[in-house]
């Protein structure tokens, strides 16, 4: 439940400041209305209190990390799903019904998230400290094409000098696998929401049978 204080600020039960953007002024909002895009909201979360999978009641299809001065991670929709580092992923694009937040107690630190539905926001060219990744690549693959250990490194913008720093399966309608590093490494079965963090690799190899009309969407920071 959101509560309003004497300053007109709205905070939820966890003390999180919520700034909702409704039918507002400005070209960008009018553009959203013309495109029939849902409104977005900005959620400010102080990190001074330790959390372990604390549920945050927000839903959408895109999370954009507007600012982060400490370190924090989230799980999407269910507490059993993979933990995603907000320091490593500047943008997470997949549908979710709620967030589960995990962070250590960090005095005077915070994270500001822009939560949107069917909207698109560009990341800053200068990564927000203390992020590790300096860029990212979001790519969709049509599974109508048969692939057997096809090297997709160039498409994802990674090589020996610019390795990938983990990956997230944003969405997967069919069946596909990846190998990381070389075409002889172990196959990784993919599923929507799968995220592997905290390691680097210079190459990605994709394998999939022909699946007309189905797609794989990958997010790779580097």
N, C-alpha and C positions, 0 to 999 in steps of 0.2 A: 504494500500500500504506500502511495506517495504522500508525503506530508509537506505542507508549506510553512516556512518559518516567517518571522517578522520582516525579513528582508525581501520576501517574495520569491525566495529560492525553493525549489521542490526537491526533496530528498526521499529516497526509499528507506526501507527498514535497516539497510546496511550503511546508512549515512552517505550514499552515493548521490552526487548532485546530478540531476537530470534536466537537460535543456532541450525541450521539444520544439521542433520547427514545424508549425502547421501551415495554414494558408497565409504565407507571409508575402512581403514586398520583395522586389528585386528580380532581375532578369533570370537568374538561375532557378529560383523557385517557380516563376512563371513557365520556364522551359520544362520543368518537371511536370507541371500540371498539364501542359500541352501534350507531353509524351505519355501522360497517364501513369507517371511513376509515383510510387508511394512516397510519403514524406519520410524524412530521416530524423534521427535524433542523436545528440551528442551526450555521452555518458562519461562523467568524470569520477574516477575511482581513486581515493587516497590509499596508499599502500602501507600506511603506518601500523595497520593491524594484520597479523598473520591469518591466512585463510588456507583451508584445504578442501577443495571442491565445494566452495560455497556457491549456492545457486543464485544466479542473477536473472531476474525475470525480464528478459528482452528477447525478441525474435526478429528475424530478418533473413536476408540472403547475402549480405555483405558486411564484413567488419573491416574498417580502415583504422589503423593505429595512427591517430592524429599527433599524439605526443606520448612519450614514455620516458620517465626520468629514473626509474628503478628497473626491476625485473618482475615479470608476471607471466602466467600461462593460463590457458582456458581449455576446457573440453566443450564440444558442441552437442547440444540436445540431451545427451545421456552421460552420466558420470562414469560409465564404463568405457567411453570412447577415448581415443588417443589424445594425449596432452599436447597442445600446440603452444609454442613459445611466442608471446607477443613481441619479444625483442627480435626474433628471427623473421617473423612473417609480418610484413607491413600491411598486407591486405589478405584477407581470407574470404573467398567467394564461394559460398555454398549455403543452401538453405538450413536454418537451425531454428529451434523452438525456444531455446533457453541456453544460458551459458553457465559453466561451473568454473569459478575462479580460484586459482591457487597462487599464493605469494608468501614470501617470508615478511616479517615486520620490518619496514624500511621507513624510518622517520623522514618526514618532509619529501617523500617520493609519491608519484602518482602516475596513472595512465589515463589518457583521454581517448575514448573510442567513438568513432562515428558508426552508427548502426543504421543500415539502409535496407530497403527491399527493392530488388530489381533495378538498382542504380549503379553507376560506375563513377569512381573517383580516381584521379591520378596520384601516384606517389610523388613525394618531393624528390628532386634530383639529389639533394643532400640527405643522407639517411639520418634518422633521428637517433641520437645517442640514448642508450648504449647498444644500439643494434649492431650485429656482426655483419649481416649481409649488406652489400652496397648497391645491389640491384636485384631484380627478379624477372622471371619470365613466366607468363601465363599462356598456355597453348592448348588448343583443342585438336584432337586427332579423330578423323573419320575412320571407324572400324570396318567400313566396307572394303578397305584395302587390306589384303593379307600381308602380315609382316612376320619374319622369322629372324630374330636378333638384328633388327634394323637399327643402325646407329642414328639416334635422333639428337645427338649432342649439339650439332651445329644449329638445329632448329631451336633448341633450348638455350643456346648462347653460352655453352660451357666447353672448356678444354683444359689442358694441363695448367695453363696460366690463370684461368678463371673457372675453378671447379664449382660444381653445385654444392650447396650447403644444406643437404636434406631435400625432401620433397613432400608435397601434399597432393593426394588425389582429390581434387575438387568435386568431380563427379565421374561416374562410370556406369553406363547403361548395360554393358555387356561383360565380356571376360577378356582380361589382358594381363600380361606379366612384364616385369622389368628386370634387367640385370644392370648392376652398377659397377663401373670401373672397366670391366672387359666383357667380351661376349662369352667367356667361359665361367664367369662367376655364377653363384646360385641365383635361381629364378625367385622373384618376389611376386606372389599373387596379390593383385591389386583389388581394392574395394573402395567405395566412396568414403571419404573421411580418413583414410589411412595416411598417417604422417610419420615420417622418419626424420629425426632431428639430430643435431650435434655430431655430424660426421661429414666429410667431404668426398667427392668423387669427380673424376675428370671426364666421365663418359656415361651415357645412358643407352640401353639397347631394349627396344620394344618388340614384343611378340604378341600377335593376336590372330585368331582365325577370322574369316570373312563374316561380318555381322552387319548386314545392310541396315542403314538408318540409325545405328548406334554410335556413340561417341565416348571418348575419354578426354577429360580435361585435367591437365597437370599444372601445378604451381611449383616452380623451382627457384629459390633464392640463390644468389651467388655473390 
